[in-house]
Amino acid sequence: MLLEINNLFFSHNPNKPLFQNLNLRFEENRIIALAGESGMGNLRFSI
């Protein structure tokens, strides 16, 4: 394992969380993509 994130909370508006208690685990030599609707600020990175 290279990176682990536990209990992530993220919101632009405190009453409407985008992520709540999100747990992520990133392994080595993987490509990770967080995708949404077009124009939503999609993210892709490799570890």
N, C-alpha and C positions, 0 to 999 in steps of 0.2 A: 504494500500500500504506500502511496506517495503523499496523498492529502485526504484528510477527513474533516468534514464540517458537520457540526451537530447543533440541532435546535435553532436553525437560522430563522430570523424574523425580518421581513423587509416590507415596507409600505411607503407610498407617497402620501397616503392619507391614513392616520392612525385608526380610523373607523373601518377601513377597507384594506386589510392586509393582502399583499400579493403572494407572499410566502409566510407560513406560520408553522413552526416546529419542523422545518425541512431538514432532513439528514442526507448528506451526500458523501460518497466515498469514491475517490478517483484512484484508479490503479495505473501503474506505469504502462507506457506504450499504447495508450488508448486515445481515441479522438472523441471528445465530448461536445455535444451540441444542446443548447437550450433554445428552443424555437417557439415562436408564437406567430401571430398574424403578421403580415407584411407591414413594415414600418414600426413595429413594436420594440425595436432594439434587440434583435436576436443576437445570440452570442455563440461562437464556436472557438474552441481552443484545443490544442493537443498537449499531452503530457508525456 
